[in-house]
Amino acid sequence: MDLRELRASLVGAVITPADDAYDNSRGGFNALVDRLPAVIARCAGAADVAVAFDFARVHELEVAVRGGGHNVAGHCVCDDGIVIDLSSMRGVDVDWRARLAHAQGGATWGDFDAATQEHGLVAPGGVVVSTGVAGLTLGGGIGHLTAQHGLSCDNLVGVELVTPAGTLVSASEDENAALLWALRGGGGNFGVATRLDFRLHPLDRVVGGLLLYRGGGVRDVLRRFRDVVGASPRELSCQVVLGVDEALEPLLTVLPCYTGGDSDPPELRALRSRPGLVEDAVREHSFLDQQHVVDSAYGENRHYWKGHFVRELPDELLDQLLDRIAALGRPPGNVLIESLHGRPKDVDASAGAAGFREAGFNVNALAIWQDSELDEQQIRWSRETADAVAPWSYSGGAYVNYMQADEPIERIRAAFGADTFDRLQALKRQYDPHNVLRRNQNVPPT
Ligand SMILES: Cc1cc2nc3c(=O)[nH]c(=O)nc-3n(C[C@H](O)[C@H](O)[C@H](O)COP(=O)(O)OP(=O)(O)OC[C@H]3O[C@@H](n4cnc5c(N)ncnc54)[C@H](O)[C@@H]3O)c2cc1C
């Protein structure tokens, strides 16, 4: 099959370096990653994905898969290979009677929330609407509704997948259940998901938004945040972002999302009442408004992220994080702390491959900058900050969804735990024995 035949076989578009659309089609979220694929196959459905795999096999091309294009490792694009690009496959169908949503493999959380909220329903997703539903869910999924409804992958009940051999496979609790288990956290290792089915929950309004603290009070608010979520409220998800302003004063953004019946819940009062509060933008609003509280420029900044799951946040670790954010010395990089309290702990751990639900928090140093001359300094800051967190690490592994491409396999194995990793490898041998899908947080077949 040559390029002309590929064009003729695909319902979707084929984009090469000769096409005007090429440059706008090859970029991703992280401006640090700049790659030049030979072909972009913008698929229109599962049959196109099978044809693209065929083409890759015939021409021995490396394969990258693009969902929402958000992965900081830049896994959605490769040099000289083929990109299986699902960015035209963004449909989301909602069966409100059955409380199920069926999302195509390139849908974003913005697409998903718009469709499900039409019916007053939700599934727990990511906090930035341009992030891909597939990439995020296949790696776990932490967001504004984690305490209430668990990880995104806990709500994944079915997947339609095209394997690198071009076979269409369904996975659900009744059919290929082991594959569904692997897809609940094991990443894009087994095939290209062309449809993902989610269990939905009723939700309309939330009490959410953000609280911004500046200066010396940040130390106390960090402790207060830890203590509030440590009581494991099931109706309150909460994350914090620790940064610095231009004057190098510490800044803390607290991102609560409360879904209970109280209009002034005590947990939020405990957070709101602390000294140093410079902005209180917490209010009752729609879930769609909540999903726009956090935004992040796409393709504009250079990013390098590194972190650990930790069991707890002792004072000593919080003080280390304050020292590390002072060492960063400039905005807009930050330390993101996501709490895993509540529902993730209630879910049967054997139902999916995600290996971190028993951890207390996900702590990540997000270096963010624009000037390439700062590359070395910013990357060093992120790595050294992760090293400072390492003594409290839950498993030595990190969140696969936030990993850069330079993490050693030991970190990926540790992210899952040895037994889960072995089981994932056995399934990899079954569904992708030649490791065609290796541009990801890779589980090699052997
Ligand atoms: C600004 C920003 C905000 C984020 N917020 C959150 C958050 O709130 N919660 C959270 O948990 N994570 C979050 N993430 C991390 C995010 O979950 C991962 O980066 C995830 O990989 C993004 O998926 P994507 O489809 O957008 O990415 P892509 O770069 O398109 O894909 C990444 C990888 O996912 C796999 N993949 C994607 N689509 C498919 C598919 N259809 N079938 C098979 N494999 C596929 C492939 O292995 C691919 O290489 C965020 C990332 C960014 C940059």
The ligand as an SDF file (V2000), in Angstrom:
LIG
                    3D

 53 58  0  0  0  0  0  0  0  0999 V2000
   -3.0730   20.7070   30.9190 C   0  0  0  0  0  0  0  0  0  0  0  0
   -3.2240   19.2830   31.3440 C   0  0  0  0  0  0  0  0  0  0  0  0
   -4.1730   18.9590   32.2770 C   0  0  0  0  0  0  0  0  0  0  0  0
   -4.3380   17.6520   32.6950 C   0  0  0  0  0  0  0  0  0  0  0  0
   -5.2640   17.3880   33.6550 N   0  0  0  0  0  0  0  0  0  0  0  0
   -5.3940   16.1270   34.0970 C   0  0  0  0  0  0  0  0  0  0  0  0
   -6.3570   15.8350   35.0980 C   0  0  0  0  0  0  0  0  0  0  0  0
   -7.0760   16.6960   35.5750 O   0  0  0  0  0  0  0  0  0  0  0  0
   -6.4370   14.5620   35.5280 N   0  0  0  0  0  0  0  0  0  0  0  0
   -5.6420   13.5690   35.0290 C   0  0  0  0  0  0  0  0  0  0  0  0
   -5.7770   12.4430   35.4750 O   0  0  0  0  0  0  0  0  0  0  0  0
   -4.7540   13.8240   34.0540 N   0  0  0  0  0  0  0  0  0  0  0  0
   -4.6020   15.0710   33.5860 C   0  0  0  0  0  0  0  0  0  0  0  0
   -3.6730   15.3360   32.6190 N   0  0  0  0  0  0  0  0  0  0  0  0
   -2.8230   14.2580   32.1130 C   0  0  0  0  0  0  0  0  0  0  0  0
   -3.5500   13.4990   31.0090 C   0  0  0  0  0  0  0  0  0  0  0  0
   -4.4070   12.5670   31.5950 O   0  0  0  0  0  0  0  0  0  0  0  0
   -2.5660   12.7370   30.1150 C   0  0  0  0  0  0  0  0  0  0  0  0
   -1.6750   13.6480   29.5600 O   0  0  0  0  0  0  0  0  0  0  0  0
   -3.2680   11.9520   29.0420 C   0  0  0  0  0  0  0  0  0  0  0  0
   -2.3320   11.1070   28.4070 O   0  0  0  0  0  0  0  0  0  0  0  0
   -3.8890   12.8670   28.0170 C   0  0  0  0  0  0  0  0  0  0  0  0
   -4.6380   12.1630   27.1010 O   0  0  0  0  0  0  0  0  0  0  0  0
   -4.8250   12.7350   25.6330 P   0  0  0  0  0  0  0  0  0  0  0  0
   -5.6870   11.8010   24.9040 O   0  0  0  0  0  0  0  0  0  0  0  0
   -5.2070   14.1630   25.6950 O   0  0  0  0  0  0  0  0  0  0  0  0
   -3.3190   12.7020   25.1450 O   0  0  0  0  0  0  0  0  0  0  0  0
   -2.5540   12.2250   23.8350 P   0  0  0  0  0  0  0  0  0  0  0  0
   -1.2400   12.9210   23.9270 O   0  0  0  0  0  0  0  0  0  0  0  0
   -3.3560   12.3650   22.6180 O   0  0  0  0  0  0  0  0  0  0  0  0
   -2.3690   10.7000   24.0980 O   0  0  0  0  0  0  0  0  0  0  0  0
   -1.4910   10.2430   25.0900 C   0  0  0  0  0  0  0  0  0  0  0  0
   -1.4080    8.7680   25.0410 C   0  0  0  0  0  0  0  0  0  0  0  0
   -2.6630    8.2160   25.4370 O   0  0  0  0  0  0  0  0  0  0  0  0
   -2.9610    7.0770   24.6670 C   0  0  0  0  0  0  0  0  0  0  0  0
   -4.1830    7.3110   23.9160 N   0  0  0  0  0  0  0  0  0  0  0  0
   -4.8070    8.4720   23.6650 C   0  0  0  0  0  0  0  0  0  0  0  0
   -5.9630    8.2440   23.0290 N   0  0  0  0  0  0  0  0  0  0  0  0
   -6.0410    6.9120   22.8490 C   0  0  0  0  0  0  0  0  0  0  0  0
   -7.0000    6.0420   22.2750 C   0  0  0  0  0  0  0  0  0  0  0  0
   -8.1310    6.5070   21.7470 N   0  0  0  0  0  0  0  0  0  0  0  0
   -6.7500    4.7190   22.2980 N   0  0  0  0  0  0  0  0  0  0  0  0
   -5.6360    4.2270   22.8330 C   0  0  0  0  0  0  0  0  0  0  0  0
   -4.6950    4.9890   23.4010 N   0  0  0  0  0  0  0  0  0  0  0  0
   -4.9150    6.3150   23.4150 C   0  0  0  0  0  0  0  0  0  0  0  0
   -1.7740    6.8310   23.7790 C   0  0  0  0  0  0  0  0  0  0  0  0
   -0.8710    5.9610   24.4210 O   0  0  0  0  0  0  0  0  0  0  0  0
   -1.1590    8.1790   23.6570 C   0  0  0  0  0  0  0  0  0  0  0  0
    0.2200    8.1070   23.3970 O   0  0  0  0  0  0  0  0  0  0  0  0
   -3.5050   16.6300   32.1620 C   0  0  0  0  0  0  0  0  0  0  0  0
   -2.5460   16.9530   31.2150 C   0  0  0  0  0  0  0  0  0  0  0  0
   -2.3940   18.2560   30.8080 C   0  0  0  0  0  0  0  0  0  0  0  0
   -1.3390   18.5990   29.8240 C   0  0  0  0  0  0  0  0  0  0  0  0
  1  2  1  0
  2  3  1  0
  2 52  2  0
  3  4  2  0
  4  5  1  0
  4 50  1  0
  5  6  2  0
  6  7  1  0
  6 13  1  0
  7  8  2  0
  7  9  1  0
  9 10  1  0
 10 11  2  0
 10 12  1  0
 12 13  2  0
 13 14  1  0
 14 15  1  0
 14 50  1  0
 15 16  1  0
 16 17  1  0
 16 18  1  0
 18 19  1  0
 18 20  1  0
 20 21  1  0
 20 22  1  0
 22 23  1  0
 23 24  1  0
 24 25  2  0
 24 26  1  0
 24 27  1  0
 27 28  1  0
 28 29  2  0
 28 30  1  0
 28 31  1  0
 31 32  1  0
 32 33  1  0
 33 34  1  0
 33 48  1  0
 34 35  1  0
 35 36  1  0
 35 46  1  0
 36 37  1  0
 36 45  1  0
 37 38  2  0
 38 39  1  0
 39 40  1  0
 39 45  2  0
 40 41  1  0
 40 42  2  0
 42 43  1  0
 43 44  2  0
 44 45  1  0
 46 47  1  0
 46 48  1  0
 48 49  1  0
 50 51  2  0
 51 52  1  0
 52 53  1  0
M  END
$$$$
